[in-house]
Amino acid sequence: MKISNKLKTLFTAVTVSAVLVSCSKDRIDYTPQPISIMGVIHASPTTEKLDFYVGETKANRDDFAYTNKINYLQIYSGDRDVKITKKGSTATVLTEKLKLVDQMAYSLFIIDTFDKAKFLLVKDSVTMAGAGKAKLRFINLSPDAPALNLGIVGKDAPVVTNKLFKEYSNFESIDAGDKVTFKIKNNEGVEVASLVDQKIEQGKIYTIWVKGLKSATTDEMKVGAVIYSHQY
């Protein structure tokens, strides 16, 4: 299993910092603490901006709006309380205790309509793709969408099939390319979203997630697709 040097750095940076602190206190018996990393994605179709907390520490410095992503946070492994509030508010909208495993990477999605908001924690890939390849995961996060399939223009078979709301694929290996177009269709073959001419880089890891609502009346909240690369 080949892990990138950047990812190794993410898993060790907090430990190194803690070692330096312990040395300043003349302690030489410090035991490094287990570390996990977690990205957070605002996938709840709402105009509400949020604040995200690990314990009582706010993780976002900037506005955390719909479709925004907080890049990987370094968090001590084990049971960790997380919560969201409306921007600038102290009132908790949603809270949950997560169990994070040492040396594991995660994505935490805030999903469903705002009145039903919940967390979806998924494990991320920590292994690099092969030569000429990238890795890709697909997640259906449209609360009122049917089962969806992900295809690549020029390929006969879909990459991922039949994913209902909250369902997600494994990380699949795909060809890297400068202009890759993804089509998302329902089981009747009707296109519901697309991502056109995406640059897919060799060795990188990507997630495509379906956003929005079929019932939306504004363009901002309509069904669409978002792609991001995992910033290890």
DRENMIKOL-820070 format. One line per 4 residues: number of its first residue (from 1); their letters; for each residue x, y, z of N, C-alpha, C. Coordinates in Angstrom, 3 decimals. Layout:
BEGIN
NUM = A = X Y Z X Y Z X Y Z; ...
***
This chain:
BEGIN
1 = MKIS = 0.849 -1.186 0.000 0.000 0.000 0.000 0.883 1.234 0.000; 0.819 2.059 -1.051 1.667 3.234 -1.173 0.904 4.467 -0.753; 1.405 5.158 0.289 0.783 6.357 0.805 1.657 7.546 0.439; 1.017 8.653 0.034 1.786 9.818 -0.397 2.532 10.441 0.777
5 = NKLK = 3.634 11.116 0.458 4.416 11.787 1.501 3.617 12.901 2.162; 2.759 13.583 1.376 1.934 14.650 1.953 0.990 14.091 3.008; 0.418 12.928 2.737 -0.502 12.324 3.692 0.239 11.888 4.947; 1.428 11.326 4.770 2.234 10.955 5.930 2.514 12.171 6.807
9 = TLFT = 2.762 13.320 6.150 3.020 14.550 6.893 1.803 14.970 7.690; 0.611 14.853 7.086 -0.608 15.210 7.802 -0.796 14.357 9.048; -0.476 13.086 8.952 -0.659 12.193 10.084 0.390 12.409 11.180; 1.505 13.062 10.856 2.570 13.207 11.851 2.749 14.621 12.354
13 = AVTV = 2.163 15.611 11.693 2.441 17.005 12.046 2.054 17.331 13.480; 0.888 16.882 13.922 0.456 17.168 15.286 1.366 16.474 16.283; 1.752 15.236 15.966 2.632 14.487 16.856 3.968 15.205 17.033; 4.549 15.680 15.945 5.823 16.398 16.024 5.667 17.642 16.882
17 = SAVL = 4.584 18.380 16.673 4.329 19.572 17.460 4.245 19.244 18.943; 3.537 18.162 19.263 3.393 17.771 20.662 4.736 17.388 21.265; 5.586 16.729 20.478 6.910 16.354 20.968 7.718 17.605 21.303; 7.640 18.636 20.436 8.380 19.866 20.690 7.888 20.544 21.963
21 = VSCS = 6.572 20.527 22.163 6.017 21.119 23.377 6.503 20.366 24.601; 6.486 19.042 24.530 6.900 18.252 25.688 8.365 18.485 26.019; 9.211 18.668 24.981 10.634 18.907 25.238 10.838 20.230 25.959; 9.982 21.215 25.616 10.119 22.502 26.267 9.785 22.428 27.739
25 = KDRI = 9.092 21.384 28.140 8.736 21.195 29.539 9.648 20.167 30.210; 10.768 19.869 29.534 11.764 18.945 30.080 11.212 17.546 30.303; 10.243 17.168 29.473 9.737 15.804 29.540 10.342 15.015 28.393; 10.845 13.844 28.680 11.456 13.036 27.627 10.713 11.715 27.440
29 = DYTP = 9.597 11.566 28.152 8.853 10.305 28.076 7.529 10.475 27.349; 7.452 11.526 26.502 6.192 11.794 25.812 5.865 10.680 24.820; 4.619 10.208 24.863 4.135 9.204 23.923 3.258 9.891 22.880; 3.647 9.855 21.597 2.839 10.515 20.567 1.398 10.010 20.577
33 = QPIS = 0.457 10.938 20.388 -0.953 10.591 20.384 -1.385 10.155 18.987; -2.323 9.208 18.894 -2.828 8.787 17.579 -3.595 9.925 16.899; -3.394 10.040 15.590 -3.960 11.137 14.823 -4.817 10.601 13.673; -5.967 11.242 13.462 -6.797 11.026 12.278 -6.916 12.357 11.546
37 = IMGV = -7.345 12.306 10.279 -7.624 13.536 9.550 -9.033 13.468 8.986; -9.684 14.647 8.898 -11.078 14.674 8.464 -11.376 15.972 7.724; -11.917 15.850 6.510 -12.456 16.992 5.783 -13.942 17.097 6.054; -14.489 18.305 5.931 -15.907 18.540 6.230 -16.543 19.273 5.061
41 = IHAS = -17.686 18.755 4.581 -18.334 19.309 3.393 -19.767 19.698 3.728; -20.134 20.933 3.410 -21.497 21.440 3.623 -22.335 21.041 2.408; -23.088 19.947 2.559 -23.882 19.416 1.451 -25.379 19.521 1.717; -25.778 20.290 2.715 -27.196 20.477 3.013 -27.730 21.638 2.187
45 = PTTE = -28.711 21.390 1.305 -29.187 22.442 0.397 -29.963 23.524 1.146; -29.243 24.537 1.580 -29.820 25.638 2.342 -28.958 26.874 2.144; -29.541 28.036 2.361 -28.784 29.273 2.298 -28.101 29.578 3.628; -28.366 28.748 4.647 -27.746 28.977 5.955 -26.234 28.741 5.891
49 = KLDF = -25.477 29.691 6.423 -24.049 29.487 6.629 -23.844 28.894 8.018; -22.835 28.058 8.157 -22.642 27.284 9.378 -21.290 27.576 10.028; -21.203 27.195 11.287 -19.930 27.060 11.975 -19.805 25.602 12.391; -18.602 25.043 12.226 -18.358 23.636 12.543 -17.362 23.552 13.684
53 = YVGE = -17.693 22.704 14.676 -16.870 22.578 15.870 -16.419 21.128 16.077; -15.180 20.979 16.519 -14.702 19.724 17.096 -14.561 19.991 18.590; -15.369 19.323 19.400 -15.458 19.699 20.802 -16.006 21.107 20.889; -15.298 21.987 21.574 -15.722 23.386 21.666 -14.860 24.307 20.809
57 = TKAN = -14.056 23.713 19.920 -13.165 24.501 19.069 -13.758 24.654 17.678; -13.971 25.897 17.254 -14.502 26.141 15.904 -13.419 25.876 14.872; -13.766 25.097 13.848 -12.771 24.661 12.864 -12.684 25.579 11.651; -13.750 26.287 11.314 -13.749 27.124 10.117 -13.453 28.574 10.481
61 = RDDF = -12.546 29.180 9.726 -12.254 30.603 9.905 -13.122 31.447 8.988; -13.387 30.939 7.785 -14.170 31.669 6.792 -15.612 31.200 6.821; -16.462 31.869 6.035 -17.850 31.447 5.904 -17.905 30.006 5.414; -18.768 29.218 6.031 -18.940 27.809 5.651 -20.342 27.671 5.067
65 = AYTN = -20.426 27.883 3.748 -21.705 27.924 3.039 -21.915 26.642 2.241; -23.118 26.492 1.718 -23.508 25.334 0.917 -22.484 25.056 -0.176; -22.047 23.819 -0.272 -21.060 23.238 -1.198 -19.612 23.557 -0.789; -19.401 24.356 0.257 -18.032 24.640 0.707 -17.438 23.423 1.418
69 = KINY = -16.108 23.385 1.442 -15.378 22.273 2.055 -14.303 22.821 2.988; -14.212 22.244 4.176 -13.107 22.503 5.083 -12.059 21.432 4.820; -10.864 21.831 4.432 -9.817 20.849 4.135 -9.427 20.076 5.389; -8.666 19.026 5.181 -8.399 18.065 6.251 -7.943 18.724 7.558
73 = LQIY = -8.653 18.373 8.617 -8.304 18.767 9.972 -7.553 17.624 10.629; -6.535 17.949 11.384 -5.814 16.937 12.166 -6.487 16.839 13.535; -6.979 15.641 13.867 -7.781 15.449 15.074 -7.245 14.238 15.823; -7.153 14.342 17.136 -6.772 13.169 17.917 -7.811 12.072 17.710
77 = SGDR = -7.338 10.861 17.497 -8.223 9.716 17.241 -9.017 9.358 18.498; -10.054 8.517 18.297 -10.910 8.103 19.403 -12.291 8.702 19.260; -13.028 8.795 20.344 -14.376 9.371 20.335 -14.278 10.888 20.388; -14.824 11.553 19.377 -14.750 13.009 19.297 -16.137 13.591 19.019
81 = DVKI = -16.514 14.577 19.826 -17.790 15.266 19.634 -17.637 16.333 18.560; -18.577 16.353 17.620 -18.616 17.403 16.601 -20.007 18.015 16.598; -20.084 19.261 16.136 -21.393 19.908 16.077 -21.373 21.018 15.040; -22.570 21.422 14.620 -22.734 22.602 13.777 -23.700 23.562 14.447
85 = TKKG = -23.465 24.838 14.196 -24.389 25.894 14.581 -24.613 26.779 13.360; -25.645 27.601 13.396 -25.742 28.646 12.394 -24.591 29.625 12.615; -24.133 30.257 11.535 -23.011 31.172 11.628 -23.236 32.205 12.727; -22.263 32.290 13.646 -22.313 33.298 14.686 -23.206 32.976 15.863
89 = STAT = -23.880 31.822 15.816 -24.795 31.435 16.893 -24.121 30.438 17.828; -24.597 30.415 19.067 -24.114 29.413 20.024 -25.077 28.243 20.153; -26.239 28.340 19.516 -27.244 27.275 19.606 -26.878 26.124 18.681; -26.815 24.925 19.216 -26.428 23.749 18.436 -27.554 23.316 17.504
93 = VLTE = -27.232 23.126 16.233 -28.181 22.599 15.248 -28.115 21.074 15.209; -26.906 20.539 15.285 -26.699 19.096 15.185 -25.402 18.749 15.893; -25.436 17.673 16.678 -24.225 17.209 17.348 -24.163 15.691 17.291; -22.954 15.152 17.279 -22.783 13.697 17.222 -21.387 13.347 17.740
97 = KLKL = -21.267 12.159 18.301 -19.967 11.653 18.720 -19.450 10.714 17.629; -18.297 11.049 17.078 -17.685 10.242 16.027 -16.571 9.389 16.608; -16.399 8.198 16.063 -15.285 7.335 16.443 -14.263 7.356 15.315; -13.099 7.942 15.568 -12.066 8.109 14.554 -10.901 7.169 14.842
101 = VDQM = -10.486 6.460 13.819 -9.423 5.462 13.946 -8.073 6.088 13.616; -7.053 5.693 14.351 -5.698 6.187 14.155 -5.238 5.994 12.712; -4.597 7.029 12.150 -4.007 6.979 10.804 -5.054 6.764 9.711; -6.285 7.179 9.971 -7.355 7.031 8.992 -7.818 8.415 8.535
105 = AYSL = -8.160 8.513 7.242 -8.681 9.752 6.667 -10.191 9.621 6.466; -10.917 10.718 6.701 -12.374 10.710 6.606 -12.866 11.960 5.878; -14.080 11.834 5.318 -14.861 12.991 4.897 -16.164 12.972 5.683; -16.512 14.118 6.261 -17.756 14.262 7.010 -18.656 15.211 6.231
109 = FIID = -19.768 14.678 5.723 -20.722 15.474 4.970 -21.880 15.883 5.872; -22.271 17.142 5.770 -23.498 17.624 6.407 -24.579 17.533 5.339; -25.577 16.680 5.564 -26.492 16.306 4.482 -27.951 16.535 4.864; -28.814 16.365 3.854 -30.266 16.461 3.937 -30.697 17.923 4.061
113 = TFDK = -32.002 18.160 3.984 -32.512 19.517 4.135 -32.193 20.014 5.546; -32.137 21.335 5.706 -31.627 21.881 6.959 -32.462 21.477 8.168; -33.764 21.328 7.988 -34.622 20.937 9.116 -34.423 19.469 9.498; -33.747 18.704 8.643 -33.471 17.284 8.918 -31.968 16.999 8.883
117 = AKFL = -31.158 18.007 9.080 -29.710 17.880 8.882 -29.123 16.741 9.704; -28.180 16.045 9.080 -27.486 14.943 9.754 -26.064 14.857 9.211; -25.232 14.081 9.883 -23.855 13.856 9.438 -23.761 12.523 8.703; -22.905 12.473 7.693 -22.540 11.230 7.020 -21.018 11.158 7.004
121 = LVKD = -20.472 10.234 7.783 -19.019 10.063 7.876 -18.598 8.898 7.001; -17.656 9.142 6.086 -17.175 8.085 5.197 -15.648 8.057 5.238; -15.103 6.856 5.104 -13.653 6.703 5.073 -13.128 7.084 3.698; -11.980 7.752 3.690 -11.343 8.145 2.440 -10.209 7.191 2.096
125 = SVTM = -9.834 7.191 0.835 -8.719 6.363 0.395 -7.403 7.026 0.791; -6.475 6.225 1.292 -5.153 6.759 1.638 -4.066 6.153 0.754; -4.459 5.442 -0.288 -3.483 4.836 -1.191 -3.494 5.553 -2.539; -2.340 5.625 -3.157 -2.193 6.340 -4.418 -2.659 5.482 -5.594
129 = AGAG = -3.129 6.170 -6.633 -3.528 5.476 -7.855 -2.296 5.065 -8.644; -2.478 4.118 -9.589 -1.371 3.645 -10.416 -0.998 4.639 -11.503; -0.001 4.289 -12.280 0.500 5.155 -13.348 -0.606 5.453 -14.355; -0.777 6.733 -14.676 -1.781 7.137 -15.650 -3.201 7.101 -15.134
133 = KAKL = -3.378 6.837 -13.853 -4.698 6.670 -13.271 -4.963 7.680 -12.156; -6.239 7.853 -11.858 -6.694 8.583 -10.679 -7.737 7.719 -9.995; -8.102 8.085 -8.770 -9.147 7.359 -8.049 -10.347 8.270 -7.867; -11.538 7.677 -7.959 -12.773 8.463 -7.945 -13.850 7.747 -7.150
137 = RFIN = -14.529 8.517 -6.300 -15.687 8.017 -5.546 -16.916 8.857 -5.918; -18.091 8.222 -5.903 -19.347 8.890 -6.242 -20.323 8.754 -5.087; -20.973 9.881 -4.708 -21.925 9.892 -3.605 -23.182 10.636 -4.045; -24.344 10.041 -3.806 -25.628 10.692 -4.088 -26.102 11.393 -2.819
141 = LSPD = -26.058 12.729 -2.822 -26.468 13.501 -1.646 -27.626 14.449 -1.961; -28.419 14.088 -2.969 -29.654 14.821 -3.251 -30.808 14.109 -2.551; -31.419 14.736 -1.527 -32.414 14.035 -0.702 -33.622 13.488 -1.469; -34.031 14.152 -2.558 -35.227 13.682 -3.267 -34.916 13.130 -4.652
145 = APAL = -33.643 12.831 -4.907 -33.267 12.245 -6.200 -33.488 10.735 -6.178; -33.709 10.136 -7.345 -33.796 8.672 -7.421 -32.399 8.056 -7.415; -32.335 6.758 -7.605 -31.036 6.093 -7.761 -30.327 6.673 -8.982; -29.024 6.900 -8.833 -28.261 7.571 -9.883 -27.035 6.760 -10.281
149 = NLGI = -26.604 6.994 -11.527 -25.448 6.321 -12.098 -24.452 7.369 -12.590; -23.179 7.048 -12.494 -22.125 7.942 -12.959 -21.401 7.315 -14.132; -21.337 8.057 -15.233 -20.616 7.588 -16.405 -19.613 8.612 -16.889; -18.694 8.160 -17.741 -17.701 9.027 -18.363 -17.925 8.988 -19.866
153 = VGKD = -18.021 10.164 -20.478 -18.223 10.235 -21.919 -17.065 9.538 -22.623; -17.408 8.636 -23.557 -16.408 7.861 -24.284 -16.211 6.470 -23.733; -16.810 6.181 -22.559 -16.736 4.848 -21.962 -18.097 4.168 -22.095; -18.084 2.911 -22.460 -19.341 2.190 -22.675 -20.096 1.922 -21.373
157 = APVV = -19.400 1.490 -20.366 -20.057 1.094 -19.112 -19.967 2.210 -18.077; -20.999 2.390 -17.247 -20.922 3.373 -16.159 -19.809 3.024 -15.179; -19.275 4.031 -14.525 -18.270 3.815 -13.485 -18.935 3.335 -12.205; -20.106 3.915 -11.898 -20.868 3.592 -10.682 -22.337 3.515 -11.054
161 = TNKL = -23.067 2.581 -10.448 -24.483 2.430 -10.760 -25.341 2.385 -9.500; -26.583 2.881 -9.673 -27.689 2.631 -8.746 -27.419 3.088 -7.307; -26.993 4.344 -7.151 -26.756 4.873 -5.811 -27.922 5.770 -5.383; -28.608 5.346 -4.329 -29.681 6.126 -3.738 -29.102 7.211 -2.831
165 = FKEY = -29.983 8.068 -2.319 -29.565 9.115 -1.392 -28.773 8.517 -0.228; -27.628 9.115 0.059 -26.689 8.729 1.121 -25.824 7.534 0.764; -26.021 6.942 -0.417 -25.195 5.805 -0.806 -23.977 6.285 -1.597; -22.883 5.538 -1.471 -21.632 5.941 -2.119 -20.866 4.714 -2.586
169 = SNFE = -20.019 4.950 -3.548 -19.235 3.866 -4.148 -17.901 3.713 -3.427; -17.190 2.661 -3.767 -15.775 2.563 -3.432 -15.002 3.546 -4.309; -13.729 3.710 -4.028 -12.878 4.506 -4.914 -12.509 3.649 -6.117; -12.948 4.099 -7.303 -12.700 3.374 -8.540 -11.518 3.990 -9.273
173 = SIDA = -10.768 3.172 -9.978 -9.648 3.645 -10.778 -10.153 4.113 -12.140; -9.782 5.344 -12.537 -10.169 5.871 -13.848 -8.930 6.443 -14.533; -9.031 6.622 -15.849 -7.927 7.196 -16.601 -7.812 8.691 -16.315; -6.584 9.160 -16.114 -6.345 10.592 -16.007 -6.535 11.229 -17.381
177 = GDKV = -6.848 12.527 -17.398 -7.028 13.220 -18.670 -7.247 14.698 -18.457; -6.970 15.497 -19.515 -7.115 16.952 -19.411 -8.561 17.411 -19.539; -9.378 16.657 -20.273 -10.774 17.047 -20.474 -11.664 15.807 -20.356; -12.066 15.524 -19.141 -12.915 14.363 -18.864 -14.317 14.871 -18.518
181 = TFKI = -15.323 14.349 -19.192 -16.705 14.764 -18.951 -17.482 13.641 -18.277; -18.097 13.971 -17.167 -18.893 13.018 -16.391 -20.382 13.308 -16.601; -21.156 12.246 -16.759 -22.605 12.354 -16.886 -23.276 11.566 -15.765; -24.233 12.172 -15.114 -24.988 11.518 -14.041 -26.414 11.336 -14.534
185 = KNNE = -26.872 10.081 -14.540 -28.186 9.755 -15.085 -28.963 8.909 -14.097; -30.305 8.959 -14.237 -31.133 8.051 -13.447 -31.221 6.704 -14.143; -31.944 5.773 -13.553 -31.991 4.409 -14.111 -32.788 4.314 -15.407; -33.477 5.395 -15.767 -34.165 5.440 -17.066 -33.283 6.055 -18.152
189 = GVEV = -32.076 6.407 -17.775 -31.140 6.973 -18.747 -31.256 8.470 -18.941; -32.047 9.133 -18.106 -32.226 10.583 -18.218 -31.088 11.284 -17.462; -30.426 12.201 -18.140 -29.330 12.934 -17.509 -29.874 13.936 -16.494; -29.302 13.934 -15.296 -29.739 14.873 -14.255 -28.652 15.898 -13.915
193 = ASLV = -27.414 15.601 -14.266 -26.310 16.538 -13.990 -25.095 16.115 -14.797; -24.171 17.056 -14.961 -22.929 16.737 -15.671 -21.801 17.623 -15.163; -20.587 17.152 -15.394 -19.367 17.925 -15.129 -18.537 17.834 -16.404; -18.352 18.950 -17.073 -17.784 18.959 -18.422 -16.318 19.384 -18.384
197 = DQKI = -15.488 18.649 -19.168 -14.084 19.004 -19.392 -13.307 19.217 -18.091; -13.382 18.213 -17.231 -12.659 18.262 -15.965 -11.226 17.758 -16.149; -10.283 18.442 -15.522 -8.889 17.986 -15.548 -8.704 16.967 -14.429; -8.479 15.729 -14.800 -8.268 14.642 -13.844 -6.795 14.280 -13.878
201 = EQGK = -6.105 14.531 -12.779 -4.650 14.393 -12.760 -4.211 13.027 -12.246; -3.168 12.531 -12.882 -2.587 11.247 -12.482 -2.207 11.263 -11.002; -2.572 10.185 -10.311 -2.179 10.014 -8.922 -3.082 10.683 -7.912; -4.030 11.523 -8.375 -4.898 12.230 -7.441 -6.150 11.412 -7.117
205 = IYTI = -6.792 11.803 -6.025 -7.992 11.134 -5.539 -9.129 12.148 -5.538; -10.283 11.765 -6.104 -11.405 12.680 -6.282 -12.687 12.104 -5.692; -13.582 13.012 -5.312 -14.957 12.650 -4.984 -15.892 13.506 -5.832; -16.889 12.854 -6.430 -17.994 13.564 -7.078 -19.241 13.323 -6.238
209 = WVKG = -19.919 14.404 -5.860 -21.175 14.231 -5.121 -22.293 15.025 -5.774; -23.480 14.441 -5.709 -24.672 15.059 -6.292 -25.326 15.939 -5.241; -25.606 17.164 -5.616 -26.163 18.143 -4.691 -27.574 18.539 -5.094; -28.252 19.253 -4.190 -29.488 19.927 -4.536 -30.743 19.088 -4.426
213 = LKSA = -31.836 19.690 -4.896 -33.170 19.106 -4.769 -33.894 19.141 -6.112; -34.560 18.038 -6.445 -35.414 18.028 -7.638 -36.517 19.071 -7.522; -36.977 19.286 -6.299 -38.101 20.189 -6.058 -37.686 21.645 -5.928; -36.392 21.953 -6.053 -35.909 23.319 -5.850 -36.470 24.276 -6.888
217 = TTDE = -36.704 25.518 -6.463 -37.227 26.549 -7.366 -36.162 27.576 -7.732; -34.993 27.490 -7.112 -33.898 28.407 -7.450 -32.744 27.619 -8.040; -32.002 28.252 -8.945 -30.882 27.573 -9.593 -29.845 27.100 -8.577; -29.626 27.891 -7.536 -28.610 27.558 -6.540 -28.868 26.213 -5.873
221 = MKVG = -30.163 25.874 -5.710 -30.525 24.668 -4.971 -30.953 23.504 -5.869; -30.925 23.692 -7.176 -31.312 22.606 -8.085 -30.260 21.505 -8.100; -30.672 20.334 -8.577 -29.765 19.189 -8.644 -28.580 19.514 -9.559; -27.404 19.176 -9.080 -26.185 19.385 -9.843 -25.111 18.449 -9.303
225 = AVIY = -23.875 18.702 -9.681 -22.771 17.852 -9.241 -21.578 18.717 -8.860; -20.825 18.222 -7.891 -19.617 18.891 -7.402 -18.481 17.868 -7.429; -17.318 18.312 -7.873 -16.130 17.450 -7.828 -15.057 18.165 -7.023; -14.339 17.413 -6.208 -13.189 17.977 -5.510 -12.094 16.944 -5.426
229 = SHQY = -10.857 17.412 -5.323 -9.734 16.505 -5.118 -9.376 16.520 -3.646; -8.918 15.395 -3.138 -8.555 15.272 -1.745 -7.163 15.874 -1.555; -7.102 16.926 -0.763 -5.870 17.707 -0.617 -4.966 17.124 0.461; -4.343 15.993 0.159 -3.415 15.383 1.091 -2.097 16.140 1.072
***
